Amino acid sequence: MIKSRFNPFRIHGVVEGEYFTNRTNEIERMITALTEPGSKLLVYGPRRMGKTSTILQAIARINDAGEQAFLADLSTASTAVDIGNKILAEASRILGKGWKSFISDIVSKLSVSVSLTPDPGTGAILPSVDFNLRERDAAEQRKALTSVLDAINEIAGEREKTIGIALDEFQEIHKFGGETAEWDLRGTIQRHGNISYLLAGSKEHLIHRMVLNKGALYKLVDKMPFGPMDTEYLADWIDSRLRAAGIKKAKVGAAIVGAAGPRTRDVVQVARKCFDLTHSKGVATSDDIDEAFNDIVDEEYDLLFSHWNTLTAHQQNVLRAVAAGNKGLTTHSTLKRFGLGTSGTAVNTANTLVKGGHLIKKDPYSQKRVKSPTGYEFDSPFFKSWLMKYTLEDIGLIPDDRE
């Protein structure tokens, strides 16, 4: 067997081609949602599951078939105007290819001032909302966003087409006006019969509130939870990829899945590191998995340390208790041993860490309570391992010490 010098696993950027696997049912449902006039689908689930890559697979198939769809990632937006610009840019890149007059059409339909700038990558002219609007109040900025979506819907109607728009991390709209912004979004998208919306998000507490009774998305969207892959399938895929790359004895997929947990990216990250460690000898064992996991923790030391330093002392102690405690978080022994103060304070801090994405109380997909002594678990297996390795000695515990 010829050994490949190229790693058979990818974790950076969008995963596609042979590096993407399964999610057939999810892709089919997304294609339907993005091509059916007026459809609105909410895709929700935890981070690092592969939602974005899966959505882009669906969008690629739609565009290859001659229809129109695009994704706008809202995760980095600092204002509502930024969201409008993200949508404008992606719409122009995709729709401007086949619709020659799209740029001039959308500029003429927008109710706000527009700037035209060349795309650094392609040289194509892209419209953007006047940057001065970024300094206006949130309500006026949201009107600019509405204008962008209204214009796209109008153009699609004139051409008798349906345009699929996926808004990734859509719940970020909350930052620009709270529940009022959420209701503005509802008011906008429910009027659009020529746009199919796919709203993708990962912030559980915000999304669940939006879809409940009296929430902005209540009875507006179809819901599609995006959960973990079948563990047996994923384990077999890892083993087959390792064997194809020259690892003769590779029966480690199940152990990799067990070590990394349910998040697809975490699993593939460990598999990727395992290949780096074993491709020269052509054999992968359980010891290699442990080494791969520990190498990842050490490689991310600076990042995790910086993350640790953003937390308060009390938050750090709660995390220590969750990592190393074997009794309930509010038991007398846990409160005393980890310096947590009162039970109410400990619970409030833990819940803040849940909202911040550091801890989980429920499995984000099944909604079942996590099975741990404290009632909480870490979102990232690597952060938990780093914390146990480097911070428990600060309070007189060795890494494997338990209450």
C-alpha positions as CSV (number, residue, x, y, z in Angstrom):
1,M,0.0,0.0,0.0
2,I,1.3,3.4,-1.0
3,K,1.4,5.8,1.9
4,S,-0.1,9.3,1.3
5,R,1.8,12.3,2.5
6,F,-1.4,14.2,2.6
7,N,-3.6,14.2,5.6
8,P,-7.0,12.5,4.8
9,F,-8.9,14.8,7.2
10,R,-9.6,18.5,7.1
11,I,-10.9,20.8,9.8
12,H,-10.0,24.3,8.5
13,G,-12.5,26.3,6.6
14,V,-15.4,24.8,4.7
15,V,-15.1,21.0,4.2
16,E,-16.0,19.6,0.8
17,G,-15.4,16.9,-1.7
18,E,-13.9,13.6,-0.3
19,Y,-13.3,15.3,3.1
20,F,-17.0,15.7,3.6
21,T,-19.1,12.7,4.5
22,N,-22.7,11.6,5.1
23,R,-25.4,14.2,5.9
24,T,-27.4,13.0,2.9
25,N,-30.8,13.5,4.5
26,E,-29.9,16.9,5.9
27,I,-28.7,18.1,2.5
28,E,-31.9,16.9,0.8
29,R,-34.1,18.8,3.2
30,M,-32.0,21.9,2.9
31,I,-32.2,21.8,-0.9
32,T,-36.0,21.5,-0.6
33,A,-36.2,24.4,1.9
34,L,-34.0,26.7,-0.2
35,T,-35.9,26.1,-3.5
36,E,-39.5,26.1,-2.3
37,P,-41.0,29.6,-2.7
38,G,-41.6,31.2,0.7
39,S,-40.1,28.3,2.7
40,K,-38.6,29.1,6.0
41,L,-36.4,26.5,7.7
42,L,-34.6,26.8,11.1
43,V,-31.5,24.6,11.3
44,Y,-30.2,24.6,14.9
45,G,-27.6,22.7,16.8
46,P,-24.3,23.1,18.6
47,R,-21.2,24.5,17.1
48,R,-18.5,22.3,15.5
49,M,-21.1,19.9,14.1
50,G,-20.6,20.8,10.4
51,K,-23.7,22.8,9.8
52,T,-22.1,25.4,7.6
53,S,-20.3,22.9,5.4
54,T,-23.5,20.9,5.0
55,I,-25.5,24.1,4.0
56,L,-22.8,25.0,1.5
57,Q,-23.1,21.4,0.0
58,A,-26.8,22.0,-0.5
59,I,-26.3,25.5,-2.0
60,A,-23.6,24.2,-4.4
61,R,-26.0,21.5,-5.7
62,I,-28.8,24.1,-6.1
63,N,-26.6,26.5,-8.1
64,D,-25.2,23.6,-10.2
65,A,-28.7,22.8,-11.1
66,G,-29.2,26.3,-12.5
67,E,-31.2,27.7,-9.6
68,Q,-30.0,30.4,-7.2
69,A,-29.0,30.2,-3.5
70,F,-26.3,31.7,-1.3
71,L,-25.1,31.8,2.3
72,A,-24.3,34.9,4.3
73,D,-22.4,34.4,7.5
74,L,-23.5,36.9,10.2
75,S,-21.2,35.7,12.9
76,T,-18.7,38.6,12.5
77,A,-21.2,41.4,12.0
78,S,-20.7,44.4,14.3
79,T,-23.9,46.3,13.2
80,A,-27.1,45.6,11.4
81,V,-25.7,47.4,8.4
82,D,-22.9,44.9,8.3
83,I,-25.5,42.1,8.0
84,G,-27.0,44.0,5.1
85,N,-23.6,44.3,3.5
86,K,-22.9,40.6,3.9
87,I,-26.1,39.7,2.2
88,L,-25.6,42.2,-0.6
89,A,-22.0,41.0,-1.3
90,E,-23.0,37.3,-1.4
91,A,-26.1,38.0,-3.5
92,S,-24.0,40.0,-5.9
93,R,-21.4,37.3,-6.2
94,I,-23.9,34.5,-6.9
95,L,-26.8,36.3,-8.7
96,G,-24.5,38.7,-10.6
97,K,-23.0,35.8,-12.5
98,G,-26.2,34.9,-14.3
99,W,-28.2,38.0,-14.1
100,K,-26.3,40.7,-15.9
101,S,-28.3,43.6,-14.7
102,F,-28.5,42.4,-11.1
103,I,-26.1,45.1,-9.7
104,S,-27.9,48.0,-11.3
105,D,-31.3,46.5,-10.5
106,I,-30.6,46.1,-6.8
107,V,-29.0,49.5,-6.5
108,S,-32.0,51.2,-8.0
109,K,-34.4,49.4,-5.6
110,L,-32.5,50.0,-2.4
111,S,-34.0,52.8,-0.2
112,V,-30.5,53.7,1.2
113,S,-27.3,55.2,-0.2
114,V,-25.0,52.7,-1.8
115,S,-21.3,52.5,-2.5
116,L,-19.8,50.4,-5.3
117,T,-16.4,48.8,-4.7
118,P,-14.4,46.1,-6.6
119,D,-14.2,42.6,-5.1
120,P,-10.5,42.1,-4.2
121,G,-10.6,38.5,-5.3
122,T,-12.4,38.8,-8.6
123,G,-12.5,42.5,-9.5
124,A,-16.3,42.4,-9.8
125,I,-18.2,45.4,-8.6
126,L,-20.0,44.8,-5.4
127,P,-22.6,47.2,-3.8
128,S,-22.5,48.0,-0.1
129,V,-24.7,50.2,2.1
130,D,-23.1,53.6,2.8
131,F,-20.7,53.2,5.7
132,N,-22.1,56.3,7.4
133,L,-25.2,54.4,8.2
134,R,-23.2,52.3,10.7
135,E,-23.2,55.3,13.0
136,R,-27.0,55.7,13.0
137,D,-29.3,54.2,15.7
138,A,-30.1,50.5,15.6
139,A,-33.6,51.0,14.3
140,E,-32.5,52.9,11.3
141,Q,-29.8,50.4,10.6
142,R,-32.4,47.6,10.7
143,K,-34.4,49.5,8.1
144,A,-31.3,49.3,5.8
145,L,-31.2,45.6,6.3
146,T,-34.9,45.3,5.5
147,S,-34.3,47.4,2.4
148,V,-31.7,44.9,1.1
149,L,-33.9,41.9,1.6
150,D,-37.0,43.6,0.2
151,A,-34.9,44.5,-3.0
152,I,-33.8,41.0,-3.5
153,N,-37.3,39.7,-3.1
154,E,-38.6,42.2,-5.6
155,I,-36.0,41.3,-8.2
156,A,-36.7,37.6,-7.8
157,G,-40.4,38.3,-8.3
158,E,-39.8,40.3,-11.4
159,R,-37.8,37.4,-12.8
160,E,-40.3,34.9,-11.6
161,K,-37.5,33.1,-9.7
162,T,-37.0,31.8,-6.2
163,I,-33.8,32.8,-4.4
164,G,-32.6,30.7,-1.5
165,I,-30.9,32.7,1.3
166,A,-29.1,30.9,4.2
167,L,-28.4,33.2,7.1
168,D,-25.7,31.5,9.2
169,E,-25.7,32.4,12.9
170,F,-28.8,34.4,12.2
171,Q,-29.4,34.9,16.0
172,E,-26.7,37.5,16.0
173,I,-29.5,39.9,15.0
174,H,-30.3,39.9,18.7
175,K,-27.2,42.1,19.3
176,F,-28.7,44.9,17.3
177,G,-31.9,45.5,19.2
178,G,-32.8,42.5,21.3
179,E,-36.3,41.1,20.9
180,T,-37.3,44.1,18.8
181,A,-34.7,43.2,16.2
182,E,-35.9,39.6,16.2
183,W,-39.5,40.8,15.6
184,D,-38.2,43.1,12.8
185,L,-36.6,40.1,11.2
186,R,-39.8,38.2,11.4
187,G,-41.8,41.0,10.0
188,T,-39.4,41.2,7.0
189,I,-39.0,37.6,6.0
190,Q,-42.7,36.6,6.5
191,R,-43.6,39.1,3.7
192,H,-41.2,37.5,1.1
193,G,-42.8,35.0,-1.2
194,N,-39.9,34.9,-3.6
195,I,-37.2,34.2,-1.1
196,S,-36.7,30.8,0.7
197,Y,-35.0,31.3,4.0
198,L,-32.7,28.9,5.9
199,L,-31.9,30.3,9.3
200,A,-29.0,28.5,10.9
201,G,-27.9,29.0,14.5
202,S,-26.0,27.6,17.5
203,K,-26.9,29.8,20.5
204,E,-29.3,27.5,22.2
205,H,-30.8,29.9,24.8
206,L,-31.6,32.5,22.2
207,I,-33.0,30.2,19.6
208,H,-35.2,28.3,22.0
209,R,-36.7,31.5,23.3
210,M,-37.4,32.7,19.7
211,V,-39.4,29.6,18.8
212,L,-41.4,29.3,22.0
213,N,-44.9,30.8,22.4
214,K,-44.6,34.6,22.1
215,G,-41.2,34.3,20.5
216,A,-40.4,36.0,17.2
217,L,-40.2,32.8,15.2
218,Y,-43.2,31.1,16.8
219,K,-45.1,29.1,14.1
220,L,-43.1,30.9,11.4
221,V,-40.4,28.4,10.7
222,D,-40.1,24.6,10.2
223,K,-37.5,23.2,12.5
224,M,-34.6,20.9,11.8
225,P,-32.3,20.0,14.7
226,F,-28.7,19.3,13.5
227,G,-27.2,16.6,15.7
228,P,-24.2,14.4,15.8
229,M,-23.4,11.8,13.1
230,D,-24.1,8.1,13.7
231,T,-21.1,7.1,15.8
232,E,-20.6,3.7,14.0
233,Y,-20.7,5.4,10.6
234,L,-18.2,8.1,11.6
235,A,-15.9,5.5,13.2
236,D,-15.9,3.4,10.1
237,W,-15.3,6.4,7.9
238,I,-12.3,7.4,9.9
239,D,-10.8,3.9,9.7
240,S,-11.4,3.7,6.0
241,R,-9.8,7.1,5.4
242,L,-6.7,6.1,7.5
243,R,-6.4,2.8,5.6
244,A,-6.7,4.6,2.2
245,A,-3.9,6.9,3.3
246,G,-1.5,4.1,4.1
247,I,-2.2,3.2,7.8
248,K,-2.4,-0.6,7.4
249,K,-3.7,-1.4,10.9
250,A,-6.3,1.2,11.6
251,K,-9.1,0.2,13.9
252,V,-9.1,3.3,16.0
253,G,-12.2,5.1,14.7
254,A,-14.5,4.1,17.5
255,A,-11.9,5.1,20.1
256,I,-11.3,8.5,18.5
257,V,-15.1,9.2,18.5
258,G,-15.2,8.1,22.2
259,A,-12.3,10.4,23.1
260,A,-13.4,13.5,21.3
261,G,-17.2,13.4,22.0
262,P,-20.2,14.2,19.7
263,R,-18.9,17.3,17.9
264,T,-17.8,16.3,14.3
265,R,-15.0,18.9,14.2
266,D,-13.5,17.7,17.5
267,V,-13.6,14.1,16.2
268,V,-12.0,14.9,12.9
269,Q,-9.4,17.1,14.7
270,V,-8.2,14.1,16.7
271,A,-8.3,11.8,13.7
272,R,-6.2,14.4,11.8
273,K,-3.6,14.5,14.5
274,C,-3.6,10.7,14.8
275,F,-2.7,10.5,11.1
276,D,0.2,13.0,11.6
277,L,1.6,10.8,14.4
278,T,1.2,7.4,12.6
279,H,1.6,7.8,8.9
280,S,5.3,7.1,8.9
281,K,5.0,3.8,10.8
282,G,1.7,2.8,9.1
283,V,0.0,1.6,12.3
284,A,-2.4,3.4,14.6
285,T,-3.2,2.3,18.2
286,S,-5.0,3.5,21.2
287,D,-1.8,5.0,22.6
288,D,-1.6,7.1,19.5
289,I,-5.1,8.5,20.2
290,D,-4.1,9.5,23.7
291,E,-1.0,11.2,22.3
292,A,-3.0,12.9,19.5
293,F,-5.5,14.3,22.0
294,N,-2.8,15.6,24.4
295,D,-0.9,17.1,21.5
296,I,-3.9,19.1,20.5
297,V,-4.4,20.4,24.1
298,D,-0.7,21.4,24.2
299,E,-0.8,23.0,20.7
300,E,-3.8,25.1,21.8
301,Y,-2.2,26.1,25.1
302,D,-1.8,29.8,24.3
303,L,-5.4,30.1,23.0
304,L,-6.9,28.2,25.9
305,F,-4.8,30.2,28.4
306,S,-6.0,33.5,26.9
307,H,-9.5,32.2,27.1
308,W,-9.0,31.2,30.8
309,N,-7.8,34.7,31.6
310,T,-11.0,36.3,30.3
311,L,-12.9,34.5,33.1
312,T,-13.5,35.8,36.6
313,A,-11.9,33.9,39.5
314,H,-15.3,32.6,40.5
315,Q,-16.0,31.3,37.0
316,Q,-12.6,29.6,37.0
317,N,-13.4,27.9,40.3
318,V,-16.7,26.7,39.0
319,L,-15.0,25.2,35.9
320,R,-12.5,23.5,38.2
321,A,-15.4,22.0,40.2
322,V,-17.1,20.8,37.0
323,A,-13.9,19.2,35.7
324,A,-12.8,17.5,38.9
325,G,-15.7,17.3,41.3
326,N,-17.6,14.0,41.8
327,K,-20.5,15.4,43.7
328,G,-23.2,17.9,43.0
329,L,-22.1,21.5,42.4
330,T,-24.1,22.8,45.4
331,T,-23.1,20.2,47.9
332,H,-21.3,21.5,51.0
333,S,-18.1,19.6,50.2
334,T,-17.9,21.0,46.6
335,L,-18.7,24.5,47.6
336,K,-16.0,24.4,50.3
337,R,-13.3,22.6,48.3
338,F,-13.5,24.8,45.3
339,G,-14.2,28.1,47.0
340,L,-17.6,28.6,45.4
341,G,-19.4,30.5,48.2
342,T,-23.1,30.0,48.5
343,S,-25.1,27.5,46.4
344,G,-27.0,30.3,44.7
345,T,-23.8,32.0,43.7
346,A,-22.4,28.8,42.3
347,V,-25.5,28.1,40.2
348,N,-25.7,31.6,38.9
349,T,-22.1,31.5,37.8
350,A,-22.5,28.1,36.2
351,N,-25.5,29.3,34.3
352,T,-23.5,32.3,33.0
353,L,-20.9,29.9,31.8
354,V,-23.6,28.0,30.0
355,K,-24.9,31.1,28.2
356,G,-21.3,32.0,27.4
357,G,-20.8,28.6,25.6
358,H,-18.3,27.2,28.1
359,L,-20.5,24.6,29.8
360,I,-23.7,22.7,28.9
361,K,-26.5,21.4,31.1
362,K,-28.4,19.6,28.4
363,D,-27.3,17.8,25.3
364,P,-27.9,20.5,22.7
365,Y,-29.5,17.9,20.3
366,S,-31.5,15.5,22.5
367,Q,-32.2,18.1,25.2
368,K,-31.4,15.4,27.8
369,R,-29.6,16.5,31.0
370,V,-25.9,15.7,30.9
371,K,-24.7,12.8,33.0
372,S,-22.1,14.2,35.3
373,P,-21.8,14.5,39.0
374,T,-22.1,18.3,39.0
375,G,-24.9,18.4,36.5
376,Y,-22.8,20.3,34.0
377,E,-20.3,19.4,31.3
378,F,-17.7,21.2,29.2
379,D,-18.6,22.3,25.7
380,S,-15.0,21.6,24.5
381,P,-13.2,18.4,25.5
382,F,-9.9,20.1,24.8
383,F,-10.6,23.0,27.2
384,K,-11.6,20.5,29.9
385,S,-8.4,18.5,29.4
386,W,-6.3,21.7,29.4
387,L,-7.9,22.9,32.6
388,M,-7.4,19.6,34.4
389,K,-3.8,19.4,33.3
390,Y,-2.7,22.9,34.1
391,T,-5.0,24.5,36.7
392,L,-5.9,21.8,39.3
393,E,-2.6,22.0,41.0
394,D,-3.3,25.7,41.7
395,I,-5.8,24.5,44.3
396,G,-3.8,21.5,45.6
397,L,-5.2,18.8,43.3
398,I,-3.3,16.6,41.0
399,P,-4.8,16.3,37.5
400,D,-6.5,12.9,38.2
401,D,-7.5,13.8,41.7
402,R,-11.2,13.6,42.4
403,E,-13.3,14.8,45.3
